[in-house]
Amino acid sequence: MAERKVVLEGKELTKDFKGLRANENVSFKLFEGEILGLIGPNGAGKTTLVNMISGALSISSGDVIYNDRSIKGLKPYQIGRLGLIRTYQIVKPFPGMSVLENISVGAMFGSKDKVYSSRESKEKAEEIADFVGLSDLKNQRADQLNIASKKRLEIAKALAARPKVVLFDEVMAGLNPKEIDSAVQLIKKIRDTGISIIVIEHVMRAIKAISDRIFVLHHGVKIAEGEPDDVLNDEEVIKAYLGKRYKQLVS
Ligand SMILES: Nc1ncnc2c1ncn2[C@@H]1O[C@H](COP(=O)(O)OP(=O)(O)OP(=O)(O)O)[C@@H](O)[C@H]1O
């Protein structure tokens, strides 16, 4: 079998805030076409890691390699233009704009190769609204959507930037079980288009269903990495993170 290409790699990433080490020597690899799950309790350092990768936070030490080049020190918009896109935990649609307009804005920016016309961006936005299941709501005001649709819009905006890699930061938080199942299907469908994905989630059932591999942060340090069944049954992971109720949650 041909060796799989690594599209994104974190190398010994460390982040120090004043008096607090939020990430310590965290290394990981994301392979092409893979869905990698990132889990860990509140405050484990997951969002800090994503912020370092996406350029929102400076890196104290270590490096991020994306498509064979270091992206350390680049601005978030430069990283976005290279095709590495992240979503935010708190969804922030442009208020007063429709679903389609929100997606179109994302479609106009974000490519290093080309500036898209407003007609091209609108066509792309229509296509993406359809892909994520928002076409019935495309003319609705984005700030009036329910939480599940707002999360879908967040996913759509990420796709509008024509990414090669997406980091999804808790796109399933606040959803009911049926909505979670359909979000899992959507993320798999996105992967099937050739996009490589890191998913940060607290919803264990979803993480188990979606991830090819999982890695676990605890107090800013990676404590486990591997196939979902192995990682979720790892004693250290259960003890450190998941607690007594965990087995009920994933079974
Ligand atoms: N800008 C900041 N300045 C100082 N400390 C910070 C900053 N951002 C995060 N931290 C601290 O770094 C640690 C890791 O936080 P982070 O938000 O990365 O965790 P997380 O795993 O994403 O948590 P959650 O699951 O709650 O989102 C926490 O102790 C947090 O208080």
PDBQT file of the ligand as one rigid body, heavy atoms in Angstrom, charges set to zero:
ROOT
HETATM    1  N1  LIG A 301      -5.632  33.821  26.081  1.00  0.00    +0.000 N 
HETATM    2  C1  LIG A 301      -5.400  33.114  27.203  1.00  0.00    +0.000 A 
HETATM    3  N2  LIG A 301      -4.713  33.643  28.233  1.00  0.00    +0.000 NA
HETATM    4  C2  LIG A 301      -4.455  32.930  29.358  1.00  0.00    +0.000 A 
HETATM    5  N3  LIG A 301      -4.853  31.640  29.529  1.00  0.00    +0.000 NA
HETATM    6  C3  LIG A 301      -5.534  31.068  28.524  1.00  0.00    +0.000 A 
HETATM    7  C4  LIG A 301      -5.849  31.759  27.322  1.00  0.00    +0.000 A 
HETATM    8  N4  LIG A 301      -6.549  30.912  26.495  1.00  0.00    +0.000 NA
HETATM    9  C5  LIG A 301      -6.656  29.749  27.161  1.00  0.00    +0.000 A 
HETATM   10  N5  LIG A 301      -6.052  29.839  28.381  1.00  0.00    +0.000 N 
HETATM   11  C6  LIG A 301      -5.939  28.767  29.369  1.00  0.00    +0.000 C 
HETATM   12  O1  LIG A 301      -5.303  27.677  28.721  1.00  0.00    +0.000 OA
HETATM   13  C7  LIG A 301      -5.873  26.440  29.173  1.00  0.00    +0.000 C 
HETATM   14  C8  LIG A 301      -6.376  25.657  27.964  1.00  0.00    +0.000 C 
HETATM   15  O2  LIG A 301      -7.538  26.285  27.463  1.00  0.00    +0.000 OA
HETATM   16  P1  LIG A 301      -8.285  25.828  26.122  1.00  0.00    +0.000 P 
HETATM   17  O3  LIG A 301      -9.391  26.804  25.867  1.00  0.00    +0.000 OA
HETATM   18  O4  LIG A 301      -7.285  25.635  25.067  1.00  0.00    +0.000 OA
HETATM   19  O5  LIG A 301      -8.894  24.439  26.564  1.00  0.00    +0.000 OA
HETATM   20  P2  LIG A 301      -9.951  23.528  25.793  1.00  0.00    +0.000 P 
HETATM   21  O6  LIG A 301      -9.438  22.134  25.864  1.00  0.00    +0.000 OA
HETATM   22  O7  LIG A 301     -10.228  24.086  24.458  1.00  0.00    +0.000 OA
HETATM   23  O8  LIG A 301     -11.230  23.674  26.731  1.00  0.00    +0.000 OA
HETATM   24  P3  LIG A 301     -12.807  23.623  26.345  1.00  0.00    +0.000 P 
HETATM   25  O9  LIG A 301     -13.132  22.195  26.093  1.00  0.00    +0.000 OA
HETATM   26  O10 LIG A 301     -13.456  24.133  27.595  1.00  0.00    +0.000 OA
HETATM   27  O11 LIG A 301     -13.018  24.513  25.160  1.00  0.00    +0.000 OA
HETATM   28  C9  LIG A 301      -6.950  26.795  30.178  1.00  0.00    +0.000 C 
HETATM   29  O12 LIG A 301      -6.407  26.700  31.469  1.00  0.00    +0.000 OA
HETATM   30  C10 LIG A 301      -7.288  28.232  29.829  1.00  0.00    +0.000 C 
HETATM   31  O13 LIG A 301      -7.768  28.927  30.957  1.00  0.00    +0.000 OA
ENDROOT
TORSDOF 0
